[in-house]
């Protein structure tokens, strides 16, 4: 079975490199992709879906040229191909209203401000990845060492 995918989106290359570094620990069980815009991410999502690939987690910046991250995640949340995909929004400039819209309309699973704490960030990704694996009904026996045991226990009650 192909590994699920994590998609990292940020228009700033140095931030994108940090995101990738912070999710690198999951590479044995996921494929990590990066994009610098919502448009590029949408093309990649379509390619992955057309290849039958699963997208476990999308980590998306809020403020980007072109389409912003909240609008992108709202559209993605309405796409039936990504019904189980977990979404994390990164921001340094969002307003309270933006945050509410992201949670209510984009169904964002986790919201984190820049700059983030590396342990908080990687822990959140681990929990989101675990939630995805369980929600998607994947056999996680070979992935268990990389997943959040507390989340697995709660999901399996």
C-alpha positions as CSV (number, residue, x, y, z in Angstrom):
1,X,0.0,0.0,0.0
2,X,1.2,3.5,-0.9
3,X,2.1,5.8,2.0
4,X,-0.3,8.6,2.8
5,X,0.8,12.1,1.9
6,X,1.5,15.2,3.9
7,X,1.2,18.5,2.0
8,X,3.0,21.6,3.3
9,X,2.0,25.0,1.8
10,X,3.8,28.3,2.4
11,X,4.9,31.1,0.1
12,X,8.1,31.7,2.0
13,X,10.8,29.1,1.2
14,X,12.5,29.4,4.5
15,X,9.3,28.7,6.4
16,X,8.5,25.9,4.0
17,X,11.9,24.4,4.8
18,X,11.2,24.6,8.5
19,X,7.9,22.9,8.1
20,X,9.5,20.1,6.1
21,X,12.2,19.7,8.8
22,X,9.6,19.5,11.5
23,X,7.6,16.7,9.8
24,X,10.7,14.8,8.5
25,X,10.4,12.3,11.4
26,X,7.3,10.9,9.8
27,X,9.0,10.2,6.4
28,X,9.1,6.4,7.0
29,X,5.3,6.3,6.9
30,X,4.3,9.3,4.8
31,X,5.4,11.1,1.6
32,X,6.0,14.8,2.2
33,X,5.3,17.3,-0.5
34,X,5.7,21.1,-0.5
35,X,4.1,23.9,-2.5
36,X,4.5,27.6,-2.5
37,X,0.9,28.6,-3.4
38,X,-2.6,27.4,-3.1
39,X,-2.7,27.1,-6.9
40,X,0.3,24.8,-6.9
41,X,-1.2,22.8,-4.0
42,X,-4.5,22.4,-5.8
43,X,-2.7,20.9,-8.9
44,X,-0.8,18.5,-6.6
45,X,-4.0,17.5,-4.8
46,X,-5.6,16.7,-8.1
47,X,-2.6,14.7,-9.3
48,X,-2.5,12.7,-6.0
49,X,-6.3,12.0,-6.1
50,X,-6.1,11.0,-9.8
51,X,-3.3,8.5,-8.8
52,X,-5.5,7.1,-6.0
53,X,-3.1,8.5,-3.3
54,X,-4.4,9.5,0.1
55,X,-3.7,12.9,1.6
56,X,-3.5,12.6,5.4
57,X,-2.6,16.1,6.4
58,X,-2.5,19.6,4.8
59,X,-0.3,22.1,6.6
60,X,-1.2,25.5,5.1
61,X,0.0,29.1,5.6
62,X,-2.8,31.6,6.0
63,X,-1.5,34.7,4.2
64,X,-0.2,34.0,0.7
65,X,-0.3,35.8,-2.6
66,X,-3.2,34.8,-4.7
67,X,-5.7,32.6,-2.8
68,X,-5.2,32.7,1.0
69,X,-4.9,29.6,3.1
70,X,-8.4,29.8,4.7
71,X,-10.1,30.0,1.3
72,X,-8.0,27.1,0.0
73,X,-8.9,25.0,3.0
74,X,-12.6,25.8,2.7
75,X,-12.6,24.6,-0.9
76,X,-10.6,21.5,0.1
77,X,-13.0,20.7,2.9
78,X,-15.9,20.6,0.5
79,X,-14.1,18.1,-1.8
80,X,-15.3,14.6,-1.2
81,X,-11.9,13.1,-2.2
82,X,-10.4,14.6,1.0
83,X,-13.1,13.9,3.5
84,X,-10.7,12.4,6.0
85,X,-7.8,14.8,5.4
86,X,-6.8,16.7,8.5
87,X,-6.0,20.4,8.1
88,X,-3.6,22.6,10.0
89,X,-3.5,26.4,9.5
90,X,-0.3,28.4,10.1
91,X,-0.5,32.1,10.6
92,X,1.3,35.1,11.9
93,X,-1.2,37.7,10.9
94,X,-4.7,36.3,11.2
95,X,-7.5,38.3,12.8
96,X,-10.0,36.8,15.2
97,X,-12.6,36.7,12.4
98,X,-10.2,34.8,10.2
99,X,-9.6,32.2,12.9
100,X,-13.4,31.7,13.4
101,X,-13.9,31.4,9.6
102,X,-11.1,28.8,9.4
103,X,-12.5,26.7,12.2
104,X,-16.1,26.9,11.1
105,X,-15.9,26.9,7.3
106,X,-12.6,25.2,6.5
107,X,-13.0,22.7,9.3
108,X,-9.4,23.3,10.4
109,X,-8.3,20.6,12.9
110,X,-5.4,22.6,14.3
111,X,-4.4,26.2,14.3
112,X,-0.9,27.4,15.2
113,X,0.8,30.7,15.2
114,X,4.2,31.6,13.7
115,X,6.8,31.2,15.0
116,X,5.8,27.9,16.5
117,X,7.3,25.6,19.1
118,X,8.8,22.6,17.3
119,X,7.6,20.1,19.9
120,X,4.0,21.5,19.8
121,X,4.1,21.5,16.0
122,X,5.4,18.0,15.6
123,X,3.0,16.7,18.3
124,X,0.1,18.3,16.6
125,X,1.1,16.7,13.2
126,X,1.5,13.3,15.0
127,X,-2.0,13.6,16.5
128,X,-3.6,14.7,13.1
129,X,-1.8,11.9,11.2
130,X,-3.0,9.4,13.8
131,X,-6.6,10.7,13.6
132,X,-6.4,10.4,9.8
133,X,-5.1,6.9,9.9
134,X,-7.9,5.8,12.2
135,X,-10.7,7.8,10.5
136,X,-9.6,6.4,7.1
137,X,-9.7,2.8,8.4
138,X,-6.1,2.2,7.6
139,X,-4.2,-0.8,9.0
140,X,-1.7,1.0,11.2
141,X,0.1,-2.0,12.6
142,X,3.4,-1.1,10.8
143,X,3.0,2.6,11.5
144,X,2.2,2.4,15.2
145,X,5.7,3.5,16.4
146,X,5.1,6.9,14.6
147,X,1.6,7.5,15.7
148,X,0.2,9.1,18.9
149,X,-0.6,6.3,21.3
150,X,-3.1,8.4,23.3
151,X,-5.0,9.3,20.2
152,X,-5.1,5.6,19.1
153,X,-6.4,4.6,22.5
154,X,-9.2,7.2,22.5
155,X,-10.2,6.4,18.9
156,X,-10.3,2.7,19.6
157,X,-12.5,2.9,22.7
